[in-house]
Amino acid sequence: MRIRRSLGLAIATATLTGLSLAGAAAAAAQISTPQDSVTPEQCQQGGGTVSSRPYAGQYCSGGSFSNSPIE
């Protein structure tokens, strides 16, 4: 009886851990994908700063719109 409870607890813990890791990976993938283009205001609201790159124009640096081109 005690072994069944321990086994059930171990399976439940492993399941919850797997779900939280999958959710974290999905959230990280969603944040790191650059947008098509953002405004300077959107870049700053997302926690980033506008920076310029030679031959590439202005991009959002950091924050939730990192590496997105500025309109």
All heavy atoms as TSV, in Angstrom:
chain	resi	resn	atom	element	x	y	z
A	1	MET	N	N	0.817	-1.180	0.000
A	1	MET	CA	C	0.000	0.000	0.000
A	1	MET	C	C	0.869	1.256	0.000
A	1	MET	O	O	0.615	2.193	-0.743
A	1	MET	CB	C	-0.916	-0.044	1.228
A	1	MET	CG	C	-1.902	1.073	1.253
A	1	MET	SD	S	-3.208	0.741	0.091
A	1	MET	CE	C	-4.567	1.398	0.950
A	2	ARG	N	N	1.885	1.275	0.812
A	2	ARG	CA	C	2.781	2.422	0.896
A	2	ARG	C	C	3.572	2.589	-0.399
A	2	ARG	O	O	3.848	3.712	-0.839
A	2	ARG	CB	C	3.729	2.227	2.074
A	2	ARG	CG	C	4.630	3.394	2.313
A	2	ARG	CD	C	5.501	3.192	3.511
A	2	ARG	NE	N	4.956	3.973	4.609
A	2	ARG	CZ	C	5.421	3.954	5.838
A	2	ARG	NH1	N	6.403	3.153	6.147
A	2	ARG	NH2	N	4.902	4.705	6.761
A	3	ILE	N	N	3.935	1.492	-1.035
A	3	ILE	CA	C	4.683	1.548	-2.286
A	3	ILE	C	C	3.819	2.164	-3.386
A	3	ILE	O	O	4.298	2.967	-4.183
A	3	ILE	CB	C	5.174	0.140	-2.693
A	3	ILE	CG1	C	6.207	-0.355	-1.684
A	3	ILE	CG2	C	5.748	0.147	-4.090
A	3	ILE	CD1	C	6.617	-1.788	-1.891
A	4	ARG	N	N	2.534	1.843	-3.427
A	4	ARG	CA	C	1.643	2.394	-4.442
A	4	ARG	C	C	1.523	3.912	-4.289
A	4	ARG	O	O	1.514	4.640	-5.267
A	4	ARG	CB	C	0.257	1.770	-4.341
A	4	ARG	CG	C	0.213	0.366	-4.838
A	4	ARG	CD	C	-1.206	-0.150	-4.809
A	4	ARG	NE	N	-1.250	-1.585	-4.990
A	4	ARG	CZ	C	-2.326	-2.303	-4.854
A	4	ARG	NH1	N	-3.467	-1.732	-4.503
A	4	ARG	NH2	N	-2.296	-3.605	-5.042
A	5	ARG	N	N	1.399	4.370	-3.046
A	5	ARG	CA	C	1.306	5.817	-2.821
A	5	ARG	C	C	2.584	6.520	-3.255
A	5	ARG	O	O	2.550	7.573	-3.882
A	5	ARG	CB	C	1.044	6.110	-1.342
A	5	ARG	CG	C	-0.340	5.809	-0.916
A	5	ARG	CD	C	-0.568	6.265	0.502
A	5	ARG	NE	N	-1.702	5.577	1.067
A	5	ARG	CZ	C	-1.916	5.392	2.337
A	5	ARG	NH1	N	-1.045	5.866	3.217
A	5	ARG	NH2	N	-2.981	4.770	2.770
A	6	SER	N	N	3.711	5.950	-2.907
A	6	SER	CA	C	4.995	6.554	-3.281
A	6	SER	C	C	5.159	6.586	-4.795
A	6	SER	O	O	5.624	7.578	-5.358
A	6	SER	CB	C	6.158	5.777	-2.655
A	6	SER	OG	O	6.087	5.852	-1.256
A	7	LEU	N	N	4.789	5.504	-5.442
A	7	LEU	CA	C	4.896	5.442	-6.895
A	7	LEU	C	C	3.951	6.452	-7.546
A	7	LEU	O	O	4.321	7.162	-8.481
A	7	LEU	CB	C	4.593	4.032	-7.390
A	7	LEU	CG	C	4.729	3.798	-8.895
A	7	LEU	CD1	C	6.161	4.100	-9.333
A	7	LEU	CD2	C	4.359	2.383	-9.243
A	8	GLY	N	N	2.742	6.558	-7.033
A	8	GLY	CA	C	1.783	7.528	-7.568
A	8	GLY	C	C	2.269	8.957	-7.388
A	8	GLY	O	O	2.132	9.797	-8.272
A	9	LEU	N	N	2.853	9.250	-6.236
A	9	LEU	CA	C	3.393	10.579	-5.984
A	9	LEU	C	C	4.564	10.889	-6.922
A	9	LEU	O	O	4.667	11.991	-7.455
A	9	LEU	CB	C	3.847	10.700	-4.526
A	9	LEU	CG	C	4.391	12.041	-4.088
A	9	LEU	CD1	C	3.322	13.112	-4.233
A	9	LEU	CD2	C	4.859	11.972	-2.655
A	10	ALA	N	N	5.412	9.909	-7.150
A	10	ALA	CA	C	6.552	10.114	-8.050
A	10	ALA	C	C	6.080	10.367	-9.484
A	10	ALA	O	O	6.611	11.249	-10.172
A	10	ALA	CB	C	7.474	8.902	-8.009
A	11	ILE	N	N	5.073	9.652	-9.924
A	11	ILE	CA	C	4.550	9.841	-11.286
A	11	ILE	C	C	3.881	11.206	-11.414
A	11	ILE	O	O	4.079	11.916	-12.400
A	11	ILE	CB	C	3.579	8.699	-11.661
A	11	ILE	CG1	C	4.358	7.391	-11.816
A	11	ILE	CG2	C	2.811	9.023	-12.932
A	11	ILE	CD1	C	3.495	6.165	-11.982
A	12	ALA	N	N	3.115	11.603	-10.405
A	12	ALA	CA	C	2.452	12.907	-10.447
A	12	ALA	C	C	3.467	14.039	-10.462
A	12	ALA	O	O	3.331	15.019	-11.204
A	12	ALA	CB	C	1.511	13.056	-9.259
A	13	THR	N	N	4.516	13.915	-9.666
A	13	THR	CA	C	5.564	14.946	-9.626
A	13	THR	C	C	6.287	15.043	-10.969
A	13	THR	O	O	6.529	16.138	-11.470
A	13	THR	CB	C	6.576	14.633	-8.509
A	13	THR	OG1	O	5.865	14.534	-7.277
A	13	THR	CG2	C	7.627	15.706	-8.414
A	14	ALA	N	N	6.598	13.908	-11.564
A	14	ALA	CA	C	7.277	13.913	-12.859
A	14	ALA	C	C	6.395	14.525	-13.942
A	14	ALA	O	O	6.871	15.275	-14.795
A	14	ALA	CB	C	7.681	12.494	-13.239
A	15	THR	N	N	5.107	14.253	-13.882
A	15	THR	CA	C	4.178	14.809	-14.869
A	15	THR	C	C	4.097	16.322	-14.747
A	15	THR	O	O	4.163	17.048	-15.740
A	15	THR	CB	C	2.778	14.190	-14.697
A	15	THR	OG1	O	2.889	12.775	-14.836
A	15	THR	CG2	C	1.813	14.726	-15.732
A	16	LEU	N	N	3.954	16.821	-13.523
A	16	LEU	CA	C	3.872	18.265	-13.316
A	16	LEU	C	C	5.168	18.962	-13.707
A	16	LEU	O	O	5.151	20.048	-14.280
A	16	LEU	CB	C	3.520	18.573	-11.858
A	16	LEU	CG	C	2.094	18.219	-11.448
A	16	LEU	CD1	C	1.904	18.441	-9.964
A	16	LEU	CD2	C	1.092	19.019	-12.245
A	17	THR	N	N	6.293	18.347	-13.414
A	17	THR	CA	C	7.581	18.927	-13.795
A	17	THR	C	C	7.705	18.999	-15.312
A	17	THR	O	O	8.153	20.000	-15.853
A	17	THR	CB	C	8.740	18.096	-13.209
A	17	THR	OG1	O	8.587	18.034	-11.798
A	17	THR	CG2	C	10.076	18.699	-13.552
A	18	GLY	N	N	7.289	17.964	-16.005
A	18	GLY	CA	C	7.340	17.952	-17.467
A	18	GLY	C	C	6.453	19.020	-18.077
A	18	GLY	O	O	6.834	19.682	-19.041
A	19	LEU	N	N	5.283	19.216	-17.510
A	19	LEU	CA	C	4.378	20.241	-18.027
A	19	LEU	C	C	4.939	21.636	-17.809
A	19	LEU	O	O	4.832	22.497	-18.678
A	19	LEU	CB	C	3.005	20.119	-17.362
A	19	LEU	CG	C	2.168	18.904	-17.756
A	19	LEU	CD1	C	0.881	18.862	-16.940
A	19	LEU	CD2	C	1.858	18.927	-19.231
A	20	SER	N	N	5.546	21.872	-16.665
A	20	SER	CA	C	6.090	23.208	-16.415
A	20	SER	C	C	7.286	23.487	-17.319
A	20	SER	O	O	7.473	24.606	-17.775
A	20	SER	CB	C	6.464	23.378	-14.941
A	20	SER	OG	O	7.532	22.527	-14.596
A	21	LEU	N	N	8.089	22.495	-17.612
A	21	LEU	CA	C	9.225	22.688	-18.515
A	21	LEU	C	C	8.745	22.955	-19.937
A	21	LEU	O	O	9.298	23.797	-20.636
A	21	LEU	CB	C	10.142	21.466	-18.490
A	21	LEU	CG	C	10.947	21.262	-17.207
A	21	LEU	CD1	C	11.739	19.968	-17.303
A	21	LEU	CD2	C	11.864	22.432	-16.947
A	22	ALA	N	N	7.692	22.271	-20.360
A	22	ALA	CA	C	7.165	22.487	-21.705
A	22	ALA	C	C	6.571	23.886	-21.820
A	22	ALA	O	O	6.743	24.565	-22.829
A	22	ALA	CB	C	6.116	21.431	-22.034
A	23	GLY	N	N	5.884	24.337	-20.778
A	23	GLY	CA	C	5.321	25.683	-20.786
A	23	GLY	C	C	6.391	26.752	-20.810
A	23	GLY	O	O	6.266	27.763	-21.505
A	24	ALA	N	N	7.464	26.542	-20.064
A	24	ALA	CA	C	8.555	27.505	-20.036
A	24	ALA	C	C	9.262	27.573	-21.385
A	24	ALA	O	O	9.630	28.646	-21.854
A	24	ALA	CB	C	9.551	27.138	-18.941
A	25	ALA	N	N	9.434	26.443	-22.030
A	25	ALA	CA	C	10.084	26.425	-23.344
A	25	ALA	C	C	9.219	27.134	-24.387
A	25	ALA	O	O	9.724	27.881	-25.226
A	25	ALA	CB	C	10.362	24.986	-23.770
A	26	ALA	N	N	7.918	26.929	-24.316
A	26	ALA	CA	C	7.016	27.594	-25.261
A	26	ALA	C	C	7.019	29.100	-25.045
A	26	ALA	O	O	7.014	29.880	-25.997
A	26	ALA	CB	C	5.610	27.043	-25.119
A	27	ALA	N	N	7.046	29.526	-23.784
A	27	ALA	CA	C	7.075	30.960	-23.484
A	27	ALA	C	C	8.390	31.582	-23.947
A	27	ALA	O	O	8.399	32.689	-24.494
A	27	ALA	CB	C	6.877	31.192	-21.999
A	28	ALA	N	N	9.490	30.896	-23.758
A	28	ALA	CA	C	10.783	31.421	-24.192
A	28	ALA	C	C	10.848	31.524	-25.712
A	28	ALA	O	O	11.385	32.486	-26.252
A	28	ALA	CB	C	11.914	30.539	-23.678
A	29	ALA	N	N	10.295	30.560	-26.405
A	29	ALA	CA	C	10.291	30.607	-27.865
A	29	ALA	C	C	9.424	31.751	-28.372
A	29	ALA	O	O	9.749	32.394	-29.366
A	29	ALA	CB	C	9.793	29.284	-28.435
A	30	GLN	N	N	8.342	32.016	-27.680
A	30	GLN	CA	C	7.456	33.088	-28.102
A	30	GLN	C	C	8.101	34.446	-27.890
A	30	GLN	O	O	7.957	35.341	-28.707
A	30	GLN	CB	C	6.148	33.016	-27.317
A	30	GLN	CG	C	5.103	34.004	-27.769
A	30	GLN	CD	C	3.826	33.848	-26.980
A	30	GLN	OE1	O	3.815	33.299	-25.897
A	30	GLN	NE2	N	2.748	34.333	-27.540
A	31	ILE	N	N	8.851	34.636	-26.813
A	31	ILE	CA	C	9.479	35.917	-26.519
A	31	ILE	C	C	10.647	36.192	-27.459
A	31	ILE	O	O	10.849	37.308	-27.896
A	31	ILE	CB	C	9.953	35.956	-25.058
A	31	ILE	CG1	C	8.741	36.003	-24.140
A	31	ILE	CG2	C	10.849	37.148	-24.790
A	31	ILE	CD1	C	9.071	35.881	-22.693
A	32	SER	N	N	11.405	35.166	-27.815
A	32	SER	CA	C	12.624	35.389	-28.571
A	32	SER	C	C	12.415	35.568	-30.078
A	32	SER	O	O	13.360	35.908	-30.774
A	32	SER	CB	C	13.601	34.235	-28.334
A	32	SER	OG	O	13.047	33.045	-28.839
A	33	THR	N	N	11.225	35.333	-30.586
A	33	THR	CA	C	11.000	35.504	-32.012
A	33	THR	C	C	10.802	36.981	-32.337
A	33	THR	O	O	9.978	37.641	-31.733
A	33	THR	CB	C	9.774	34.711	-32.489
A	33	THR	OG1	O	8.647	35.097	-31.712
A	33	THR	CG2	C	9.999	33.223	-32.359
A	34	PRO	N	N	11.564	37.537	-33.276
A	34	PRO	CA	C	11.415	38.946	-33.596
A	34	PRO	C	C	10.119	39.235	-34.339
A	34	PRO	O	O	9.615	38.394	-35.087
A	34	PRO	CB	C	12.625	39.254	-34.474
A	34	PRO	CG	C	13.129	37.965	-34.946
A	34	PRO	CD	C	12.650	36.915	-33.990
A	35	GLN	N	N	9.573	40.421	-34.121
A	35	GLN	CA	C	8.366	40.866	-34.807
A	35	GLN	C	C	8.742	41.327	-36.215
A	35	GLN	O	O	9.908	41.502	-36.535
A	35	GLN	CB	C	7.747	42.027	-34.042
A	35	GLN	CG	C	7.299	41.687	-32.647
A	35	GLN	CD	C	6.039	40.858	-32.634
A	35	GLN	OE1	O	5.178	41.035	-33.478
A	35	GLN	NE2	N	5.939	39.947	-31.701
A	36	ASP	N	N	7.731	41.570	-37.051
A	36	ASP	CA	C	7.990	42.099	-38.388
A	36	ASP	C	C	8.636	43.474	-38.271
A	36	ASP	O	O	9.684	43.719	-38.830
A	36	ASP	CB	C	6.708	42.172	-39.198
A	36	ASP	CG	C	6.200	40.789	-39.585
A	36	ASP	OD1	O	7.017	39.862	-39.665
A	36	ASP	OD2	O	4.996	40.658	-39.799
A	37	SER	N	N	7.995	44.383	-37.571
A	37	SER	CA	C	8.574	45.688	-37.276
A	37	SER	C	C	7.769	46.311	-36.146
A	37	SER	O	O	6.591	46.023	-35.973
A	37	SER	CB	C	8.559	46.600	-38.502
A	37	SER	OG	O	7.235	46.844	-38.906
A	38	VAL	N	N	8.420	47.120	-35.343
A	38	VAL	CA	C	7.770	47.772	-34.212
A	38	VAL	C	C	8.074	49.262	-34.258
A	38	VAL	O	O	9.008	49.705	-34.929
A	38	VAL	CB	C	8.245	47.185	-32.861
A	38	VAL	CG1	C	7.845	45.734	-32.727
A	38	VAL	CG2	C	9.738	47.330	-32.686
A	39	THR	N	N	7.280	50.029	-33.537
A	39	THR	CA	C	7.532	51.461	-33.432
A	39	THR	C	C	8.520	51.690	-32.292
A	39	THR	O	O	8.688	50.829	-31.429
A	39	THR	CB	C	6.227	52.218	-33.150
A	39	THR	OG1	O	5.722	51.798	-31.882
A	39	THR	CG2	C	5.193	51.970	-34.227
A	40	PRO	N	N	9.177	52.841	-32.260
A	40	PRO	CA	C	10.080	53.123	-31.147
A	40	PRO	C	C	9.368	53.091	-29.791
A	40	PRO	O	O	9.943	52.647	-28.795
A	40	PRO	CB	C	10.604	54.525	-31.458
A	40	PRO	CG	C	10.468	54.667	-32.935
A	40	PRO	CD	C	9.264	53.871	-33.295
A	41	GLU	N	N	8.102	53.502	-29.759
A	41	GLU	CA	C	7.345	53.487	-28.510
A	41	GLU	C	C	7.100	52.054	-28.028
A	41	GLU	O	O	7.215	51.755	-26.841
A	41	GLU	CB	C	6.002	54.215	-28.689
A	41	GLU	CG	C	6.128	55.712	-28.904
A	41	GLU	CD	C	6.457	56.073	-30.355
A	41	GLU	OE1	O	6.229	55.243	-31.267
A	41	GLU	OE2	O	6.961	57.189	-30.574
A	42	GLN	N	N	6.779	51.149	-28.962
A	42	GLN	CA	C	6.574	49.749	-28.590
A	42	GLN	C	C	7.864	49.138	-28.060
A	42	GLN	O	O	7.842	48.363	-27.102
A	42	GLN	CB	C	6.089	48.940	-29.787
A	42	GLN	CG	C	4.664	49.195	-30.185
A	42	GLN	CD	C	4.298	48.437	-31.454
A	42	GLN	OE1	O	5.112	48.273	-32.355
A	42	GLN	NE2	N	3.056	47.979	-31.524
A	43	CYS	N	N	8.967	49.488	-28.678
A	43	CYS	CA	C	10.259	48.966	-28.242
A	43	CYS	C	C	10.548	49.389	-26.805
A	43	CYS	O	O	10.941	48.578	-25.971
A	43	CYS	CB	C	11.361	49.453	-29.177
A	43	CYS	SG	S	13.021	48.941	-28.706
A	44	GLN	N	N	10.317	50.650	-26.499
A	44	GLN	CA	C	10.593	51.154	-25.156
A	44	GLN	C	C	9.609	50.615	-24.132
A	44	GLN	O	O	9.990	50.340	-22.998
A	44	GLN	CB	C	10.583	52.680	-25.164
A	44	GLN	CG	C	11.757	53.253	-25.936
A	44	GLN	CD	C	11.667	54.754	-26.139
A	44	GLN	OE1	O	10.648	55.363	-25.851
A	44	GLN	NE2	N	12.741	55.334	-26.653
A	45	GLN	N	N	8.348	50.431	-24.517
A	45	GLN	CA	C	7.368	49.865	-23.597
A	45	GLN	C	C	7.692	48.413	-23.273
A	45	GLN	O	O	7.390	47.936	-22.194
A	45	GLN	CB	C	5.960	49.962	-24.179
A	45	GLN	CG	C	5.390	51.350	-24.163
A	45	GLN	CD	C	4.031	51.427	-24.841
A	45	GLN	OE1	O	3.541	50.449	-25.401
A	45	GLN	NE2	N	3.433	52.610	-24.803
A	46	GLY	N	N	8.294	47.713	-24.202
A	46	GLY	CA	C	8.676	46.322	-23.980
A	46	GLY	C	C	9.976	46.182	-23.214
A	46	GLY	O	O	10.458	45.074	-23.007
A	47	GLY	N	N	10.584	47.285	-22.811
A	47	GLY	CA	C	11.814	47.229	-22.018
A	47	GLY	C	C	13.081	47.322	-22.835
A	47	GLY	O	O	14.165	47.097	-22.323
A	48	GLY	N	N	12.989	47.657	-24.103
A	48	GLY	CA	C	14.172	47.738	-24.957
A	48	GLY	C	C	14.571	49.165	-25.260
A	48	GLY	O	O	13.921	50.118	-24.843
A	49	THR	N	N	15.663	49.288	-25.986
A	49	THR	CA	C	16.139	50.585	-26.442
A	49	THR	C	C	16.358	50.520	-27.947
A	49	THR	O	O	16.655	49.463	-28.500
A	49	THR	CB	C	17.459	50.987	-25.758
A	49	THR	OG1	O	18.438	49.967	-26.015
A	49	THR	CG2	C	17.293	51.152	-24.265
A	50	VAL	N	N	16.217	51.659	-28.598
A	50	VAL	CA	C	16.418	51.731	-30.042
A	50	VAL	C	C	17.908	51.888	-30.307
A	50	VAL	O	O	18.565	52.756	-29.746
A	50	VAL	CB	C	15.634	52.916	-30.645
A	50	VAL	CG1	C	15.902	53.024	-32.134
A	50	VAL	CG2	C	14.151	52.749	-30.382
A	51	SER	N	N	18.455	51.015	-31.131
A	51	SER	CA	C	19.863	51.119	-31.507
A	51	SER	C	C	19.973	50.989	-33.022
A	51	SER	O	O	19.109	50.426	-33.673
A	51	SER	CB	C	20.692	50.041	-30.810
A	51	SER	OG	O	20.265	48.760	-31.205
A	52	SER	N	N	21.029	51.521	-33.573
A	52	SER	CA	C	21.209	51.435	-35.026
A	52	SER	C	C	22.369	50.510	-35.340
A	52	SER	O	O	23.339	50.415	-34.601
A	52	SER	CB	C	21.443	52.820	-35.621
A	52	SER	OG	O	22.604	53.387	-35.099
A	53	ARG	N	N	22.227	49.836	-36.451
A	53	ARG	CA	C	23.267	48.927	-36.936
A	53	ARG	C	C	23.750	49.444	-38.280
A	53	ARG	O	O	22.947	49.870	-39.115
A	53	ARG	CB	C	22.705	47.516	-37.106
A	53	ARG	CG	C	22.265	46.875	-35.829
A	53	ARG	CD	C	21.735	45.493	-36.104
A	53	ARG	NE	N	21.224	44.884	-34.884
A	53	ARG	CZ	C	20.503	43.795	-34.852
A	53	ARG	NH1	N	20.187	43.180	-35.975
A	53	ARG	NH2	N	20.076	43.314	-33.711
A	54	PRO	N	N	25.026	49.392	-38.514
A	54	PRO	CA	C	25.526	49.841	-39.819
A	54	PRO	C	C	24.925	49.002	-40.946
A	54	PRO	O	O	24.846	47.785	-40.848
A	54	PRO	CB	C	27.037	49.619	-39.726
A	54	PRO	CG	C	27.338	49.439	-38.288
A	54	PRO	CD	C	26.081	48.969	-37.629
A	55	TYR	N	N	24.474	49.667	-41.983
A	55	TYR	CA	C	23.921	49.040	-43.186
A	55	TYR	C	C	22.612	48.281	-42.945
A	55	TYR	O	O	22.121	47.627	-43.846
A	55	TYR	CB	C	24.934	48.079	-43.838
A	55	TYR	CG	C	26.267	48.702	-44.077
A	55	TYR	CD1	C	27.368	48.337	-43.314
A	55	TYR	CD2	C	26.437	49.690	-45.042
A	55	TYR	CE1	C	28.608	48.918	-43.521
A	55	TYR	CE2	C	27.671	50.270	-45.248
A	55	TYR	CZ	C	28.754	49.880	-44.494
A	55	TYR	OH	O	29.969	50.465	-44.696
A	56	ALA	N	N	22.056	48.329	-41.734
A	56	ALA	CA	C	20.826	47.587	-41.476
A	56	ALA	C	C	19.724	48.450	-40.896
A	56	ALA	O	O	18.598	47.979	-40.769
A	56	ALA	CB	C	21.113	46.424	-40.535
A	57	GLY	N	N	19.991	49.675	-40.535
A	57	GLY	CA	C	18.958	50.543	-39.981
A	57	GLY	C	C	18.840	50.426	-38.476
A	57	GLY	O	O	19.750	49.965	-37.795
A	58	GLN	N	N	17.694	50.810	-37.957
A	58	GLN	CA	C	17.472	50.803	-36.525
A	58	GLN	C	C	16.747	49.535	-36.088
A	58	GLN	O	O	15.842	49.058	-36.761
A	58	GLN	CB	C	16.659	52.028	-36.110
A	58	GLN	CG	C	17.405	53.326	-36.280
A	58	GLN	CD	C	16.583	54.496	-35.778
A	58	GLN	OE1	O	15.370	54.457	-35.812
A	58	GLN	NE2	N	17.266	55.528	-35.322
A	59	TYR	N	N	17.166	49.010	-34.944
A	59	TYR	CA	C	16.586	47.810	-34.370
A	59	TYR	C	C	16.323	48.013	-32.898
A	59	TYR	O	O	16.947	48.843	-32.251
A	59	TYR	CB	C	17.530	46.613	-34.552
A	59	TYR	CG	C	17.448	45.991	-35.921
A	59	TYR	CD1	C	18.101	46.555	-37.000
A	59	TYR	CD2	C	16.703	44.848	-36.115
A	59	TYR	CE1	C	18.014	45.990	-38.256
A	59	TYR	CE2	C	16.620	44.274	-37.372
A	59	TYR	CZ	C	17.273	44.847	-38.436
A	59	TYR	OH	O	17.169	44.290	-39.673
A	60	CYS	N	N	15.402	47.237	-32.365
A	60	CYS	CA	C	15.122	47.245	-30.935
A	60	CYS	C	C	16.137	46.322	-30.258
A	60	CYS	O	O	16.339	45.197	-30.671
A	60	CYS	CB	C	13.693	46.757	-30.673
A	60	CYS	SG	S	13.178	46.898	-28.972
A	61	SER	N	N	16.774	46.836	-29.243
A	61	SER	CA	C	17.795	46.080	-28.534
A	61	SER	C	C	17.307	45.765	-27.123
A	61	SER	O	O	17.098	46.668	-26.325
A	61	SER	CB	C	19.093	46.906	-28.495
A	61	SER	OG	O	20.076	46.212	-27.786
A	62	GLY	N	N	17.126	44.486	-26.822
A	62	GLY	CA	C	16.657	44.064	-25.509
A	62	GLY	C	C	15.151	44.131	-25.391
A	62	GLY	O	O	14.443	44.577	-26.290
A	63	GLY	N	N	14.641	43.667	-24.260
A	63	GLY	CA	C	13.210	43.705	-23.999
A	63	GLY	C	C	12.459	42.625	-24.752
A	63	GLY	O	O	13.025	41.681	-25.274
A	64	SER	N	N	11.141	42.777	-24.812
A	64	SER	CA	C	10.316	41.744	-25.428
A	64	SER	C	C	10.295	41.807	-26.953
A	64	SER	O	O	9.837	40.887	-27.606
A	64	SER	CB	C	8.888	41.814	-24.882
A	64	SER	OG	O	8.356	43.100	-25.058
A	65	PHE	N	N	10.793	42.900	-27.553
A	65	PHE	CA	C	10.849	43.018	-29.017
A	65	PHE	C	C	12.292	43.010	-29.509
A	65	PHE	O	O	12.609	43.612	-30.527
A	65	PHE	CB	C	10.160	44.307	-29.471
A	65	PHE	CG	C	8.705	44.370	-29.119
A	65	PHE	CD1	C	8.245	45.246	-28.152
A	65	PHE	CD2	C	7.793	43.547	-29.746
A	65	PHE	CE1	C	6.914	45.320	-27.826
A	65	PHE	CE2	C	6.447	43.600	-29.426
A	65	PHE	CZ	C	6.010	44.479	-28.455
A	66	SER	N	N	13.176	42.337	-28.818
A	66	SER	CA	C	14.595	42.309	-29.153
A	66	SER	C	C	14.833	41.838	-30.586
A	66	SER	O	O	14.207	40.880	-31.036
A	66	SER	CB	C	15.346	41.407	-28.183
A	66	SER	OG	O	16.729	41.507	-28.396
A	67	ASN	N	N	15.705	42.508	-31.302
A	67	ASN	CA	C	16.101	42.206	-32.678
A	67	ASN	C	C	15.017	42.500	-33.705
A	67	ASN	O	O	15.109	42.055	-34.841
A	67	ASN	CB	C	16.588	40.766	-32.837
A	67	ASN	CG	C	17.863	40.516	-32.089
A	67	ASN	OD1	O	18.695	41.396	-31.977
A	67	ASN	ND2	N	18.008	39.326	-31.548
A	68	SER	N	N	13.967	43.216	-33.326
A	68	SER	CA	C	12.929	43.605	-34.277
A	68	SER	C	C	13.304	44.914	-34.934
A	68	SER	O	O	13.776	45.830	-34.270
A	68	SER	CB	C	11.581	43.763	-33.563
A	68	SER	OG	O	11.167	42.540	-33.027
A	69	PRO	N	N	13.097	45.037	-36.237
A	69	PRO	CA	C	13.409	46.305	-36.902
A	69	PRO	C	C	12.416	47.401	-36.486
A	69	PRO	O	O	11.253	47.125	-36.202
A	69	PRO	CB	C	13.280	45.991	-38.388
A	69	PRO	CG	C	12.458	44.753	-38.461
A	69	PRO	CD	C	12.651	44.024	-37.179
A	70	ILE	N	N	12.903	48.630	-36.460
A	70	ILE	CA	C	12.076	49.778	-36.120
A	70	ILE	C	C	11.448	50.322	-37.403
A	70	ILE	O	O	12.114	50.440	-38.433
A	70	ILE	CB	C	12.913	50.875	-35.437
A	70	ILE	CG1	C	13.556	50.342	-34.153
A	70	ILE	CG2	C	12.081	52.113	-35.151
A	70	ILE	CD1	C	12.601	49.994	-33.052
A	71	GLU	N	N	10.161	50.655	-37.357
A	71	GLU	CA	C	9.451	51.191	-38.520
A	71	GLU	C	C	9.983	52.543	-38.907
A	71	GLU	O	O	10.283	53.360	-38.111
A	71	GLU	CB	C	7.956	51.331	-38.219
A	71	GLU	CG	C	7.260	50.032	-38.067
A	71	GLU	CD	C	5.779	50.225	-37.730
A	71	GLU	OE1	O	5.367	51.320	-37.311
A	71	GLU	OE2	O	5.057	49.268	-37.898
